Amino acid sequence: MASVAISTSRLALPEGWLRAIFLGSWAAAIAIAPDLKWKLLMAAPGALGAIAAWTLGRPDRWLGAFIGAALLLPPLPIPFGDSGPHPCLLFAGLGVVVGAVWLAHWRVPVTSLNAAFAALAAAIVASIAPAAIYSGATLAAMSLARVGLFAIAIYVFLFTAYGPARPFDSFRAIGWLFWAAILAALFACVDFYYQLPAPAGYGPQFVWLDSGVYRRAQGLFYEASTLGNFCAFFLVMIAVSLARGRTAIPVPRKALAAAAIVLFAALVLSYSRASLLNIATACAVLLWRHRRNLGARRLATFVGFGALAALLTWKIFPLFAETYWLRLSASAQYLFSATEAVLSGRVASWQTLAAWIRENPWHLLWGIGYKTLPYTGYLGAPLVADNMYISLLVETGIAGLAALMWVNLAILRAAAEAGRAADPKRSFCGAWVFCFWCGQILQMLSGDLLTYWRVLPVYLFVLALAVRP
């Protein structure tokens, strides 16, 4: 018996031999794969597993990975839905897993803002049933997918403010966010200058100049309007920083000056007028808030930054900047005499929707389904409302519109309260969100801003930094 035991021990293989054989076989299979596509497909599980393991190592890692991917990566060139799936959705899914694993660490209080988010989410979810009834199962599934994309932003807010994320420096997080935004805007400028191939699912938005037809700057986003709104958010941050002391801002002033030029150029190249109106509204609110302590020097710096950004944009892109200025001046001149042309055909869509509401008032009780208007034939033909309020009224009914108004007011109230906090970091974030959201409320008149799902989480992340205990 003893000899048998000895021989068995000699035949025993080293610990972990199965793992070694598996990894060696996997590497060999990748090496002999017929082409690069198959090599990448076979290597993908390992890469995804490593990413998942790293992300789940700390409860807050997915936030940085999600926001970084949302801002700096293009959608995958895979024919799925209106556009290819985006890599940031992987980190959003991991974020849900993290939230479930650390469920005991959540502390979500009952506040007006949280209740408003819950009411808006409930109204949107409830509209999926009418989407199935009036537009069929396929559009209802698309509606459900868009509900999920919108829910990501609310989840980011709740996780950052009340979830298991470790305490971190708000200004350091904003600094990383700021530089990611500059990279995204800089790529948008390069993208426009060289007219790089558009990412999957891009919006076909063009500008006709004497020198040719150019695709509006979109950067890594799906459309130019998203880029413009995103640039407006960080230009408002720069404006808020200039109105405060040097020690109460997250980024040095020299960096702010350089960033203002890049962001303003990207905004102009996106050809967005509504985003410029957003900035004007936010700056007016900011000046009113600081009307008693805003000295002539700060005001001159504020105006100088804007003038320098406009001058350099004109120097680098003279023809486009001139066309953009003519478009702005024509919009102001003919707003009332040629409203339909100034608003790019939006009035006709609004009139069509208003007529349909008059003929079908009972639909205001439950709507026809969230984000089905651009696809359904239930109204006769697909329509793009380009108005967040009208869109929600038709798609989610009175409850959805009322919930949106509640969310807007709750955000302004929470941000204003944070802006008066003694903590300079909370105060900065609160003032930033308050000024920007004032402009956002106005810009919702000309765009479905809740569908900007890749940038909306960024806005609510900063809001969470302002309100978190």
N, C-alpha and C positions, 0 to 999 in steps of 0.2 A: 504493500500500500504506500509505503514511504517513497519507493522508487517511482511509482506512478505520479505522485504529487510533484516530485522534483522535475520529471519530464514535462508535465503540464505547465509548470511555471516557466520553464525554458522556452516553451512555445508561445507564451503570452506576448501579445504585441504591445508596443508603447501606448500610454494613455493618449487619447485623442486621435487614434489612427483613422477612425471613421471620418472625422472632420477633415483630416489631411487628404484622404483619398477623394472625398467629395470636392474639396476646393481644387485639387489637382485636376480632377476630371472636368470640372467646370471651366478652368482656365484652358485646358486643352481643347475643349469643345469650342470656346470662343476663338482660339487661335486658328482652328481649321474651318471656321465658318466661311461660307462662300464669298460674302461681300460685307461691306461696312454696315449696311442696314441690319443684317443678321447679327453681326458682332455687337452692335449697340443694343439690339433687343435682348440678346442673351446676357449682356452685362448690366442691363437696367435694374433687375431685381436686387443685385448687390449694391448698386449706387443708391437705390431708393431705401433699402434696408439701413444703410449707413446714415442717410439723411434722417430717417425716422428715429433711429437710435440716438443721434445727436440732439434732435429736436425734443424728444421726450426726456432727455437727461435733466432738464430744468423746466419748470412750468411756464416761464416767460419767454423762452427762446423762440417759440413758434410765432410770437408777435413780430419780432424783428425780422424773422425769415419771411413771414407773410407780407409785411409791408414792403420790404426790400424787393421781393419778387414781383409784387403788384406794380411797383413803380419802375423797375429797371429791366424787366424781362418781357419779351413779346409773347403773344399767344402761340401755342404749338401749331404747326402747319398740318393739322389733322382735320378733315372735313367732318365737323360735328357741330350741329346747331347753326346759328347765324355766323359764328366764328369758331376758330379752333379753341380747345380747352386751354385754360391758362395755368401755368405751373403753380401759381400762388394758391390755387384751390387745394393742392396737396397739403400745404401748411395749414390752411383753414380746417381741413379734415383732421389733421393732427392736433390742432387747437381744441377741437371738440373732444377728442380722446383725452387730452390733458385735463380739460375741464371736468370730464367724468371721473378720471382717476383721482383728482384732487377735490372732489365734490364737497368734502367736509370742510374745506377751507373757504368756501364761498360765504360772503356776508353781504347780501343784497337788501338794502333797506327799502321801505315803501316811501317813495318820494313822488312828487308830481311829474318829474322828468321820466322816471322809470315807468310810472303808470301810463304816461303819454306814449312812450315807445311800445309798451305792451298793447295799448289800444290800437295803434296804427298797424302793428304786426297782426293783431287779431282780425282787423277789418280787411287786410290784404289777403290773409289766409282764407277767410270766409268767402272771398270772391272767386275762389277756385271752382266751387260748385257751379255758379252761374257760367263760368268759362266752359265747363264741360257740357252744360245744357245748351248754350247758345252757339258754341264754336266747335264742339267735339272733343274727343279724348286727347287728340294730338296737341291742340292748342292749350288744353287744360294742363297737360304735362309741361309744356313750355312755360305756362304761367307759374306752375309750381317751382320750376327751376329758377325763374326770376325772383320768386319769393325767397328762395334759398340764398340767392346772391345778395338781396337786400338785407337779409337777416345777418349776414356776415358782419356788416357794419355795427349793428346793435350788439352782437356778441363781442366784438372788439371793445366796444364801450364798456359793457358790463364786466368783462374779464379784466380790463385795465383798472377800472374804478373799484371793483368789489371782489374780484376773483383771487385765485391763489398766486398771482404774480408776486415775485419778491419785491420788496421796496427798492426803488431805483431813483436816481437823480433825474428829475424832470427836464432840467436844462440840458443834461448830457443826451437824453433821448431826443430832445428837440434838435440838438446839434447834429446828430446822426441823420435825423429825418430831413433836416435842412440841406445837408450835402447830397443826400439821395435825390432830393427835389432838383438841385442844381444840375446834377448829372442827367436827370430825365429831361430838363429844359434844354440843356446844352445839346443833347442828342437830337432833340426836336429841331433845333436850329441847323445842325449839320444835315439832318434828314431833309429839311426843306431845301437847303443850298444845293445838295447833290441829288435831290429827288430819288432817294434810295427806294428799293422795292418795298412796297407797303406790307405790313404784317397781315396775317390771316384775318379775314373778316373786317377789313377797314371800311370806313364810310367814304364813298366816292365824292369827295368835296374838292372842287377845283376853283382856281382864280384865272380869269382870262386877261392877260396883259399883252402889250404890243410885241413883246419879245417871245411870247409863247403861252401855253397853257400849263399851269403849275398846280400840283396837288398841295392843298393847304397843309401847314405843319400839323402833324398829329403825333409825332414822336412814336412812342411805344404803345400809345393808347388806341382805342378803336375809332375815335373820331376827333376832329379838331376842337369841337366845343368842350370836350372833356379836358383837353390840354389847356384851353383858355381858362376854364374854371379852376383848374389845379394851379396854374400860374398866379391867378388872382389871389388864391389863398395865401401863398407865400409872399406875394407883394404886400398884402395887408400885414403880414407878420413883420416885414421890414419897416412899414410905416409905424406900427405900434412900437417897434424897437427904437426908432428915431425920436419918438415922443417921450421916451423914458430915459432915466439915468444910465450911464455907461455900465454900472455894476449890476443893473437889474435886467440885463438882456442875455440870451443864451449864446449869441454869436457876436464876435468883434465887429465894430462898425466898418472897418476896411473890407471885411468879407461881405458885409451887407451891401456895400457899394457895388462890388463886382457882381454879386448875385442879382441885384436889381436890374443891371444891364441885360444879363442873360435871360432872366424871367420876363422882362418887358419885351425883349426881342421875340421870345417864343410866343408870347401873347399876341403880339402884332402879326406874326407869321401864321398864327392860327386863324386870323381874320375874324376873330370873335368880337362883336360889339357889346353883347350882353355882359361879358366878363369885365369889360372896361367900365360899364355902368355899375357893375358890382363893386369894383374898386373905388369908383367915385363916391358911391353911397357909403362904403366902409370908411373912407377917409373923411368924409363930411361928419360922420358919427364920431370918429376919433378926435377931430378938431373940436367938436362941440364938447366932448368929455374933458378935453384938456384946455378949454378956452381961457381958464384963469391962470394956468401955470405954463402955458406954451410960449416961451420967449421968442424974440425976433430971430435969434440965432438958430434955434431949433426949426423954426418955420422956414428960414432960408435954406437950411440943410435939406429939409423935407422937399421943398420945391426944386432945389438944385439936383437932387438925386433923380427926380422925375425928368427934368430937362436934359440931364446928361444921358440918361437911358434912351430918351427919344432921339437925341442928336446922333448917338452912335448907331442906333438902329437905322436911321435915315442914311448915314454914311455907308453902312455895310450893305443895306438893301434899299437903295434910293427909290427905284421904281415901285417896288412893292409898298414901301412906307408911304409914298405919295398917293398911291391908289387907296391905301387904307384910310389915310386922312381925308381924301375926297369922299370916301364912303361914309365916314363919320359925319362930315359936314353936310352931305346930302341927306343923311338920315335925320339930322336936326332940322334942316330947312324944309323938308317935305313930309315930316312926320304926320301932319294933319291933312295936307292936301293930297298926298299920295301914300296913304297909310299902308295899303296892301303891298305896294312895291317895296316900301321901306322895311316892312316886317317879313319880307321874303315869302309871301303867300300864306302866312299864318292866319290872317283874318278870314280867308275863305274857309279854312279848316274849322275855325272857331264858329263861324256862322253855320256851317253844316252841322256841327255838333249841337249848337244851340237850337236849331230847327228840329233835330232828332229828339232832343230833350223835351221840347214843347209837345211833340207828337207822342212821346212815350214817357210821361212823367213817372209812371210806376217803377221804372227801372232805377230811379234815384234811390229806391229803398235798398237795393242789393247790388246794383251795378251789373256789368257784363263780363267781368273777369280781369284781374290785374294784368296789365301789359298785353292785352289782346287787341287793342285798337289798331296797331300797325299791321296786323295779320288777318283779322277776322273779316268775313264778308257779311257779317250780321247787320251792319249798318248800310249795306249796299256795296261798299268798297272799303278796303283798308284805309285808315287815316292816321296821320302823325299829328297829335294834338299840339306838340311844342308848347305846352303850358301845363305845369305840374298840377295846378288846381283843377282845371277842366278835365284833365286826364284822369285824376283820381275820382272826381265826381262821377264821370261816366263809367269808369271801370270798377270802382268799389262803393259807389253810392254816397249818400250823405254822411254815413258813418266814417268812411275813409277820408273824406274832405275835412270833416270836423276833427278827426284824429290828427291829420297833418297840421291844422291850425293850432291844435293843442301842443303838438311837438315843437312847432316853431316858437310859440310863446314860452314853453317850458325851457327850451334851450336858451332863449334870451334872458329869462329870469335867472337860471342857474349860472350862466356865464357872467351876467352883471353882478351877481352876488359874489362870485369868485374874484371878479375884477376889483372888488373892494376889500379883499382879504389882506391881512397883515403880511402873510407869506408872499415874498416877491415873485416866486415861481408860479404859485396859484394865480396871483394877480395878473401876471403877464399872460398866461394861458387864457384866463377868463376874458381879459380885454381883447385879446386876439380873436377868440371865437365870437364874442359879442359883436364886434365891428364887422367881421366877415359875414356873420349870419344875417345881419341887417341887409347887406347887399345880396345875400343868397335868397332871402325871401322875395326881394324884388326880381332877381334873375329867374326865379321859378315861373314868372309870368311868360317867359319865352323859351323854357326848356324843361324837359323831364329830368330834373337833377337827381332824383332818387335812383335813377337807372345808372348813374355814374358809379357803379359798384366798386371799381378799383380805387377810387379816390375818396369816396364817402367814408370808408373806415379810417382814413388818415384824419379827416376832420373830427370824427367822433373820438378818435384816440386823444387828440389834443383837448377836446372837451372833457374826457375822462381824467386827464391830468389836472384839469382845473377843479373838478368837483370831488375827486377821491378824498376820503378822509385821511 
